[in-house]
Amino acid sequence: MNYESIEYKGYTINVEYDQSPTNPRTEWDNVCTMVCFHSRYNLGDMERFGKSYRPISENYREPIDLLYELAGVDRDEYQEKQYEECGEYNDMDNADLYRLIEERGTLISSLYLYDHSGITISMSGFGCPWDSGQVGWIYVTKETVEKEWGGDVESAKKYMEGEVEVYDNYLTGEVYGFRIEDPDGNHMDSCWGYYGDSGKDDMVKECESTIDYYLEKKEKRDLALGIQLELAL
């Protein structure tokens, strides 16, 4: 499906939607881990299950089990202790779990889904209380922050935001490709898999560079041909 056509130096850059985009959570090597819980959609990071994929969230009985794991606390042992002390199998407050997670150096952020005529995901939430809500978390461990960014937390947070943005581009269909046509309408080049507005902008610049390179080669070829003709005369 064509998104827009751009004329550049007599050539046409057809910007199109990528009809078969790659799922970045299954086909890419991601640094962060994204765990999503949803009854109708398979979201977030996946793992091989037979010949297909399943969400890694299926490894947890309940969403809170992930927080216990990241906090380094055994949920069953904690609940047993709670039962011994007060006669009820209480869970630790989320705030306390988050505090323990942060003390271990893990960066974690909630993920929110808006579901209305399509789905979109974000780290900051949405204003509609009926069609949106928390769907999971994205996190990166202290060890990974040290390995990938030398302990630079702000760079790690920015990268985490980038992974969510790219996944949202995939979910919302904001993935693009291009076809370049010469002045006679002949196919010249094409490529797919550019995510989001920034990816689309970079793609157009690449197309312009491709056309510039082709015209430069054509000019040199025509010049060389002209010299050969002059020598022949």
Buried (B, 14 or more C-beta within 10 A) or exposed (E): EEEEEBEBEEBBBBBBBBEEBBEBBBEEEBBBBBBBBBEEBBBBBBEEEEEEBEBBBEEBEEBBEBBBBBBEBEBEEBBEEBEEEEEEEEBBEEEEBBEBBEEEBBBBBBBBBBBEEEBBBBBEBBEEEEEBEEBBBBBBBBEBBEEBBEEEEEEBBEBBBBBBBBBBBBBEEBBBBBBBBBEEEEEBBEBBBBBBEEBBEEBBEBBBEBBEEBEEEEEEEEEEEEEEEEEEE
